[in-house]
Amino acid sequence: MEVELQRAILPQFRTAIPLSIKQSNTHVICLRLPSAFGEIFPNSTSRVTSLEVRCNNGQRLQQPAVSSSDNRMLPELSFNRLQPTDQECEELETHQFSRYNAREAVLDEEYWTAAWLRAEAHWESMSYMRHIDAYKRKYAEQEFYALKGRCSGLDGNSLRCFCLVAVKKEEKNVRRTVLNSVVGTLDLSIRQFLPGETCPGDKRPPSALPCPPFGSQQYAYVANVCVSKFARRQGIASNLLHLATNMAIATGMKQLYVHVNADNKG
């Protein structure tokens, strides 16, 4: 059955875009938001040292050291860790397409690579800035902590959160590292409408009517969709959305919202 698409244009949202996914009776609403509504991390004066890793596809990733002004410590990440085999991930819901598999992240190294891809995407239009690599490293470090927190149930705005990644398929006699395998990522979260909300971010005065049942006010929300530069235009983002839609339906969601940056011309 076709997904029923709804267009929603809110005062703070510039426009709505269609999403073409075939599934059951789930409402998929894509909201194009101004970039000012993106995630903002606090400024920090800490210094970050790092080692640069070059993947065999030319992509550069940063291995972080511990930030001097942050008491939290990154877990011990092994940047030579091999990508999990399909057999090791057989209990996860996956979506296979072309030369890739989409599934939930399982390793800290996958969470870190997802955070780095988001840092690259966030600063992509400002590559001319001085010390851009330092900004990317700091963004990636903070996003890593935030992402792990969300997926551990520490984000009060989400009931559940999943980090989905697109990884290269296994090839005979070829084992890749995590850094060389992850090419795309997104977050899928299960949320609850706040009092007065009828759409994410569209808050109105609470009604005097009794509150509807708890479960009926839940919805799925997709954010932080990004794909590595070298792997774009291969349907990776749309296939990640396909998996996110399946997972949202499996959890009983009837509405799925997708956060899209208003400046994204793709």
Secondary structure as UniProt FT lines:
FT   STRAND          4..5
FT   TURN            11..12
FT   STRAND          15..16
FT   STRAND          27..33
FT   HELIX           35..37
FT   STRAND          50..54
FT   TURN            56..57
FT   STRAND          60..64
FT   TURN            68..69
FT   TURN            79..80
FT   TURN            86..91
FT   STRAND          95..97
FT   TURN            98..99
FT   STRAND          100..104
FT   HELIX           108..122
FT   HELIX           124..126
FT   TURN            127..128
FT   TURN            130..131
FT   HELIX           132..151
FT   TURN            152..153
FT   TURN            156..157
FT   STRAND          158..168
FT   TURN            172..173
FT   HELIX           178..181
FT   STRAND          182..192
FT   TURN            195..196
FT   STRAND          197..199
FT   TURN            200..201
FT   STRAND          202..203
FT   HELIX           214..217
FT   STRAND          218..227
FT   HELIX           229..231
FT   HELIX           236..250
FT   TURN            251..252
FT   STRAND          255..261
FT   TURN            262..263
//
